[in-house]
């Protein structure tokens, strides 16, 4: 082969083979404290009652979510997750299939969990939910420093600790958390309406905004600003669990699933995002078991280390619900970066590696 032919081969063959990831955008979406029990087996029969689950209308909640088999129950609760994410992507965390997904931080509550998933490792310094700026560089901040991503990374959260988790003053990513209104001179009618709701709605929780406000804010930002990386943290599932309302936990999980579908439909309808967007969905920690520990999580709660992770997108082989493969929350940061063709561990080698099976290997000559 002549030198010129070899050069043409090196240039054209990778293009023909589609070298490199197809993913140009990543959405990371979480629902706080949703147990793998609900994700993999649906409504828990031990909690479909007033005594242990605080259920206001047992027959109504059973009609909505109770089915004869675990598979049917989980699909009734999370139809998009099981009908689309699990069929077209991959799902981890079903310990019954030898596929546990766990946190590694040892604390088993929110700030340590979100830090772990964004930093790639647990940090013993993150030992409370206090609004202390994260000393670690998250994958969001790291990407935002790169010219291709600068100003194109955004985070929305119902929880008002978001700015601390992502260290917004240092990281300079767009961040909107808690009961903070969106600002700017170019607000859309939808954003103005949501700002009015933030001001006027009765607040059930002082430090956590309802998902029904947070999600539309994030969706509107996606449509208006077209970020390359979007992090959406929703919290209703955790708040209702702490208050002992299992019926509202199920409703909130079902609503979260509907939000996932709305988001994915919006992505597929947008030429900029269609076929170039990956979705990572998970929770920050698990919870204990019925009859009482399901309301709680933390270092002393058995089972609160168990989580679940779903990945969907053009670079994720459709292997479905996984078996005989263990993953950790700490792998999310490097996975997010790798889907975009970036190597997070090159700068932070202490971070956990990407979930290898969730990313198709790049084709090379």
N, C-alpha and C positions, 0 to 999 in steps of 0.2 A: 504494500500500500504506500502510495506517495505521501510525502509530508502534507501536501494540501488536502488530500483525501482524508488523512488521519485527523487533520484539524476540523474539517467539515463534519466528520463523524462525532468528534468530541463536542461540537457545538449543537448539531441538529439531533443526534440520537437522544440525549436527555430530554429535549423538548418533545420528541415523538413519544417517548415513554412516559411523559408526564412526571418528570423528576421533581421532587420536593412536594410539600403538602399543598393540598387544595384549599385548606382552611386559611382565610384571611381575617376572620373575625371569630372571637370566642365570647360566649355568654356563660357566666358562672352564676347559677341560681341556687339558693339554699332556702330550706324551710326549717326553722329552728326546732331542734329537739323532737323531731318525728321519729319514733322508734322503728327499727327494722321489723318488729313484730307486725305492725300495721302494713308496712310496705310489702312484705312477703306473704303474709297470711290474712291480711284484711282485718276487719273488725274483730276485736277480742271478746269472745263470749262471756268471759269473767267480768267484763266491765260494761256490758250492755244492760245496766240496771241502775236504779237510784242509789242503792246502798254503797256500792264501790265505785261506780262510774259517774255519779251525779247526773244521770240522764233524766231530762225533764219529761220527755215523751218517748217511752221505751218502744212502743209499737211503731211510731213514726221513724225512729232511727233504725229499727230493725228492717222496716220496709225499704229504707234507702240503701242500707249497707250489708244486711245479713244475707248470706247465700249458703248453700249446703256444703260447698268445698272451699278450701283456702284459696285456690286459684280463682274461683268465681268471686269470692269476697274481695280479693285484692283488685280485681279488674273493675268491680263495682265502685270501689273507693278511688282508684287511680286509673281511669280508663285510658288517658293519653300516655301515661308512663308505661303501662303494660301493653298498650296497643301500638305504640309508635317507638318510644325509646328502647324498650326491651326487644322489639322485633327488628328494628332497623339499626340498633346500636348494641350497647353492652350494659349489663347491670351486675354489680358486685355487692356482696354483703349477705347472701343467704348461707348462714353457717350450716344449715341442714344439708346443703350440697357441697360442703367443704370449701366454701368461698367466703370466709369472714372478711369484713371491712372494719377496721378498728382505729381509734385514736391512739396516739403514742404519747400525748403530753401528761398523762397521769392525773390531770385535774378533772376532766370529764364535765366541764361546763363551758360557757360560751366564748369569752374572750380568748382563753387558751386554745380553744378549738378553731376559731376563725384565724387566729395568728398561725397556728400549725398549718392549716390548709393553704394559706397565702405565703408563708415563709418557707415551708418545706421541712419543718422540724418543730418539735416541741421546745419550749423555752421555760425553764423553771422560774425565770424572773416574771413571767406572766402568770400571776397566781391570784388574781382577783378580776372582777368585772369593773374595777375603777377606771375612770377616764384618764389613764396614764398613756402618753404617746408611746407607740410600739417602738422599742429600740432597734428592731430588726427591719431590714428592707424587704418589703413584700414583692411578690412577682408583679403586682400592679405598678408599684413605684418603679421597679427595675425596667419594665417595659416602657413606661412613660418617659424615662430618660433617653430612650432610643429615638432618633429622629423620625423613624417610620411610625411611631406610636405617640409622640409628644402631643398632648392635647386631645388625644383620641381614646383615653381611658377614663371610665366613669364608674361610680359606685353609688347605689341607692340602698337605704336600709330603713326599716321601721324602728330599729333600735338606735338610740342616740349616742352609742359608744363608737359608731362607725368611724368618725374622724380620728379617734385614737387608734383604732385597729389598723387603719391604713396610714396613720401618721400624716394626715393631710397637709399640715403646715410645711413639713419637710418634703413629702412626696409630690405635692402639687397636682394631684389628680382631682378631677371634678368629683365632689362628694356631697350627698344630701342625705341626712339621717335624722331620725326622730321627728319632732314636730317642726322642723325647719322648712320654711317656704322656699320655693325656687325663686331665683332672682334673675334680673337681666332686662334689657330694653326690648327684647324680641320675644316676649312671652306669647305663647299661643293661647287661643281661647280656652283650650283644655287645661293648660297650666294655670291660667288665672282662676278658673273654676276650682281646681284642686287647691290652690292657695287659699281660696275662700273657705273651703272645707277645713283646711288645717287650722284656720283662725277660729271657725265657728262651731265645729263639731264637738260634741261631748267626748271628753277624753277618758277612755276606760283605764288606760295605763299612762302614767306620767312620763315614763321613759321610753315608751314604745308606741309608734304610730300604727294604726290599723293597716293591714295588707291591702285593703280596698282603696287606700290612698297611695301607698308606696308603689304598688305595681303599676297603676296607670301613669304615675310620674316617670317611672323608669321607661315604660313603653313609649311615652311621648318623647322623651329624650332620645331614644333609639331612632325614632322616625325623623326627628328634627336635626340631630347632630351627627348621626351615623358613626358612633364610636366604634373602634376596632375591638375594644375589650369592654364588656359591661358586667359588673357584679351587682346582683340583686339579692338582698338579704331580707327574707320575710319572717315574721315572728309570731303570728297568731297561734300556730300549733303549740308552741312552748308556753305562751301565756295562759291559754285555756287549760293546759295540762297542770300547770302549777295551781290553778284555781279549782282543780278537781272536776272539770266539766268534760267528760269523755265524748259526749255528743258533739260539743263544739270543736273538740280536737278533730273528730272525723269530718265534720263540715268544713273546717279550715283546711285540712289535708285535701279534701275534694276540690275546694276552691283553688288551692295552690296548683293542683293538677290542671284545672281549667285555665289558670294563668299560663302555665307551661304551653298549653295548646295554643292559646291566643298569641303568645310570643312567637312560637314556631311558625304559626300561620302567617304572622306579620313578616317574619324573616323570609319565608318562601315567596311572599308576594312582592318583595322588594328586590329589584334586579341587582342592587349592590350587594345584598346579603345572600340571595338565593344560591344554593349549592357551594357556598364558600364560608359557611358559618358552622361552627361546632358548639354544642351545648354540653356543659358539665353540670350535673344536678346532684345535690347531696344534702346531708344535715351535719350540724356541728358536733353533736353528741347524741347518745341514746338516753334511755331512761331505765328505771327499774321495772319490776313485774307487778302484776295484780297480786293482792287487792289494793295495796297502798303505795308501794314504791314507784309505781308508774308516774306518780305526780312529781317525782324528784329525780335529780341527777347530781353528780359530784363524785369525788374520789372514793367515798364510802359506799356508793350505790353499785351493787353488782349489776352488770349488764349495761351500765351507762357508757361503757367504752365502745359499744357496738353501734356502727352506723351503716350506711349504704351509699353507693355511688352509682350514678348512671352517666353514660357518655354516648353522645349521638352526633354524627356529622360525616362529612365526605371522606375523612381520613380514618374513620373508625370501622373496622370490619364488623359486619352484622352477626356477631357470635351469640347474641341474646343473653339470657340469664346464665351467668358463668358458674362453673363448678370446679372444685379442686384448684382454686387459685386464690391466694390471700393478698389483700391490698391494705394500704393504710391511708389515713387522711393526709399524712405528710407527703404523699405522692402527687397530690392535686396541683401544687404550684408548678412543678417541673412538667407535669402533663399538659397544663394550660399553655406553658411556653412552647413545648415541643410541638403541639398542634399548630402553632404559628411558625414553626421552623426555627425556633430560638432555643438555645441551650442555657437554661437557668443555672445549672450546676457548674458551668464553666466559670462563673463568678462566685457561686456559693456551693462548693463541693460538699459541704456538710448537709445540704438538702437531700431529701430522699429522691430516688430516681423516678422517672415517669412510669406510669402504668403501661408497660411495653405492649401488651396485647391491644390496648385501646388506640394505638397509633399504627397505621399501616407503614411498613418500612418504605422509605423513599426508593424509587426505582432509579437504578444507575446503569450506565452502559455496560 
